[in-house]
Amino acid sequence: MNDITGGVAKRVQHVRVELKKSQGEIAEKVGLTQSQWAKIERNERKLDIETLVKLKTAFKSISIEYILFGKGSFFVQENEMSVSSNVAEDGKTVKKLLSYTDYLEREIEEYKLDIKTFENAIKAKGLDIGELLGGKGEADVG
């Protein structure tokens, strides 16, 4: 899995630790086995929409925005809970966010391939990438 979902895995683990819960306790609340939850934390299994909604339902104080994007605190303030709870209940909104994250991951991979293809074409023509980029050497590029 990549950096984006890897970040989600790290943040899910961070939230669990802050909640002072074991993997088994969290897994039970969201309808998974301890082993399945451990795979999410190790980034070997994706956090799906249903599990995310169950997690938010079980632990209303957690921030979905933090889990998905690393923004803000991992817990929401009491006055923000009603808004945040509505997000958890609106599976379509969260699903759209996850779909967009998947889309961005694919776009990043395509851009990486485009850059590599461009670099190879430049090298094949015997051109110096550093000169084309205004004096930056290869080590300075992507």
N, C-alpha and C positions, 0 to 999 in steps of 0.2 A: 504494500500500500504506500501511498505517497505522504509528503509533508503535511498536506491539508488534513487528511484523515488521521495522520499520526498525531497531529496537534489535538484533535478531538479525543483520541485515546488517552493522551496525557492529561487532558483537562477532566475527563470523566473520572480517571483515577484520583486526581487531585480533589475533586468534589467528594468522592467516596471517603477519602482519608479525612477531609475536613468535617464530614458528617459523623466521623468516628464509627463507621460501619465496616463490617467484613465484606469480602466479595460475595460470600454466601448469603448474607443478609440482604444486600442490594439485589442479588440475583432472584431471591425469593419474592421480593416486592415487584419485580418486573416480569416474572414468569419465565425466568431462565435458570439453567443450572449454574453452579459456581464455575464450572469449567467454561461454559459459554461466555459468562461475564468476564472471566480472566482473559479470554481471547479478544474481547473488545478492548480491554485495557492494554493488551500487548499489540494492538493494531493488526490482529490476525482475523478479525471479524468486524464488519461494519456495524456501527450503531444505526439500526433502522428506525424508521419513524414511529412504529408502534412501541418499541422499547423506550424511545425518548419521551413519548407522551406518558407512558406508564411511570417512568422515572419522575417526571414533573408532577404527575398526579400524586405519587407517593410522598414526594418531598417538595412541597409547594414553594419552599424558600430558595430552591436552586434557580440559577439563571440559565435559560436556554441560550440566550445570546452569548454568554460566557462559554458554554459547552461547544457551541457550533463555531463561533468566531473568535473566541478569546478576548472579547470586549467586556469591559466593566468588571464588576466583582462577581465571584462565583455564587454569591447569595444576593437575592434581591431584598430591598428594604421593605418593611411591612406595608408602607403606603404604595409600593409598586406591585404588590402581590396580585391585586385584582387584575391589573393589565397583563401581568406575566401569566397568570392562570388562564386568562382568555386565550393567550397564544398557545398554551399547552393543549387546551381543549380544541383549538382549531387545527386539526391535523393537516388540513389542506395547506395552511400557511407554512407550517413546519416542513411539510413534504416539498413545497415549492422551494424553500430555502435549501433543502438537501439536494434537490434536483439541480438547482443553480450551482451549488458547490461541485457536484459531479461534472456539470458542464464546464465550469472553470478549470477543473482538473484536466479534462480532455483538451481544452484550448491550450493550456500551459504545455502539455506534452506535444501538441502539434507545433507550437512555436519553437520548442526545443529542437524538434526534427527539422523545421525550416532553417533554423540557425545553423545546425550541423551541416545540412545540405549546402547552404550558402558558403560556409567555411571550406567545405570539401571542393566546391567549384572554384573558389579563389585559389586554393592550393594547387589544384589540377592545372590551372592556367599559369602557375609559377609566379603569382603575385604575392606580395608581402602584405599580410593582414594588418600589421602594425602601421605601415605607410598609409594604407587606405583609411585607417581609423585615426589618422592625425598623430601618429607617433606612439600609440599604445601598442605594447607587445601582446603576444598571444596570452600570456599569463594574466593580463589585465582584462581580457575579453571573457564575458559570461562564464 
